[in-house]
Amino acid sequence: MKILVQKFGGTSVADPEKVRKVARIAVSARKQGYAVAVVVSAPGDMTDDLIDYASAVSKKIPDREMDMLMAIGEQKSIASLAMALAEMGQKAVSFTGEQAGILTDGIFGKARILRIDPSKVLKALKEGSIAVVAGFQGVDRKGEITTLGRGGSDTTAVALAVAIKADMCDIYTDVKGVFTSDPRVVQGAKRIRTISYDEALEMTSLGAKVLHPRSAEIAKVYGLKVRVRSSFNPGDAGTLVFDTGSGKKLKIKTRGEDMERTYVVSATADKNQAKVTVVGVPDRPGIVSKIFSPIAKGRISVDVIVQNVSHKGHTDVSFTISRVDLSRTMAIVKKVAKELRAQTVMHASGVAKVSIVGAGMYSYPGVAAKMFTALAKKGINIEMISTSEIKISCVVEEKDADNAVRALNREFRLGKK
């Protein structure tokens, strides 16, 4: 049995006509011989509307009740899509996260998938039905409804595809695939036809919004092929994410110009950033651990970290986080700073992270110098720098982010010729 998992975001199921279009895409795949499972998000802006509604009801919302409310959106989508499929004469069964066997940990709002029991979904597929599964949600060991956080439907789709041993997972979005940069910012940005897991993971974690980082992680660990495609033009090939070192095994035909991949494949910007600086930290072993351990316990991800040179037994520690986590981070860090007798804690929310990504960068000397020179020519000041073998990131002022991405596109010739 060939199995295909398709994932559709909120814009793809925002109204009845769009739901019917998704149904036609799923039926088309079914006619091509696939057993099809479809994962859907809440329709349109419903998730944001639910958040606003909850905020109007209560100023202090219990996490459990928030997840109970947030799960409503996906249930509307799965029921609507199953109805549309039935109208077309296609057998279909809708599943909530719990019914699909998605077991998570007990962290409300940011739950992680522990395992999936795919038996009910597989039974539906074997009986010829299209399985319609709610993204973004699961259930913990106590039977409590949990949600996976923003981008959770991508994670659901890829994890489900692994669990049911799907041949492919198609992530449908409102763009034609993964681009060298955001085409709304950079005129002439090119679509990338194939990309490695590592490159995709770096790009998604650095601001490219077509695929969620957690889903890219799962795809890499389990070797699942993922295609990013357009829901408005479903016949387009999109971008294939796979192990680019195994092209022969996957029978991927590459054009001549793709045989030797360029050393930089993308320039991205993440404007959802904030910077926190702990000033005057005593410079002794174990201090940095005492700062970041409580942050980790709060389920807050830290990105770029810089520690200044010690001066008179004290140092400054700066780091970046997602802007949505700023208030929680400051509450934690202020308490820690007081215990450590640091001088003060400062923060800045008007920052962004611009990055270049490419699996071949490690083999090309001078890449960092070219990046820094391109930014300097535009008068863009760099506040922090982070590097790995396949990416270089610079923290800059948010107002400079778009200009920085355009400059990097020109420097590394990422646009259309």
C-alpha positions, 0 to 999 in steps of 0.5 A: 500500500502506497501511502501519502500524507498531505498537510494543509494550513489554515488559509487552505481551509478558510472557507467552504470553497477552499475546503472543497478544493483541498478535498479535490486534491486529496481525491486526485492523489487517491485516484493515483493509487495512494492511500491518503491521510490529510492533516489540517490546521484550524481554518483561517484566523480561527486560532488567533480569534480564539486567543482574542476571545479567551483574553476577553474572557479572562486576564489569567487563563489556565493553560489546560483550559486554553488548550481545551479551547484551542483544539476546537479549530482543528476539529472544525476543519477535519469535520468540514473536510470529511463532509466535503469528501463524502459529498464527492463520493469518497469514503472519509473518516475524521480523527481528533489528535487523541483518536489518531493515537497521538500521545504527547507530554503534559506541557500545555501549549508547547507539548511534544509528541512522545509516540503515535499509535497509528492503528485506527488511521491505518485501519481507515486507510486499508478500508479505502477511506481518506483519513482526515487528522487534526493537526496541532493537538494530541493527548497526554498520559492523563487523557488531557488535551494538549496542543503543540504550539505554533506550526504544530500541524506540520509536526503532526503531519510529519510524525504521522507520516513516519508512524504510518510508514508513508512514502512521502509527506506533502506540506501544502502552503500559499507559496510554490515551495522553499525560496532562496529568500522571502519573495515578498521581500526580495524581488527575483528570489528563486525557488529551490527545487531540492534541499537537504534536511540540514539546510531545511532545518537551518532555514526553518529555524532561522525565519523561513516559514514554509516548514516548522523546525520540529517537523524538519527535525523529525523528517531528518531523523527518520529519513522521510521525504517531504515536499513543500507545495502550493495549495493554489497550484497543486500540480507544481513540483514544489521543493523536495526535502531529502538526504541530498547525498542519496539521490541515486537511491531516491531516483532523483534526476538532477540538472547539470547546473545542480550537480555541484550545489552552490555554497550558499542556498538561502538568505533569511530573516527572523523578525520574531526575536528579542535580546536579553542581556544580564549585566555584571555577572560574577565571572566564575565557573557554573554561573552561566549554567545558573542563568540558562538552566531555569530558562530551559525548565521554562521550556524557552529556547535560547538561540545566539549566546555571547559572553563578553570578556571578563573585566574586574571579575564580572562579565555580561551575558547576552542571548536571543529568544523568540519575542513571544517568550520575552516576558516569561524570560525576563521574569525568570532572568530577573529572579536569577540575576538577583540571586547571582547579584548581577548588576541589572537585566536589559532587553531589546525587542526591536532586533532581528536575525539575518542568516545565510545557509548552505551545506557547502559553506564549510568548504569555501573560505571567506564566506563570513567576510563576504557576508559582513562586507555586504552588510557593512556596505549598507551601513547595517550594524551587527550586534551578535554573531553565531555560526555553524558548518552550514549557517552564519547568523547576525543579529541586527536592528529589526528595521535593517532586516529586509535591506540585509536580506536583499544585500545578501541575495545580491552578494551571493547571487541567489536571485533569478538571472 
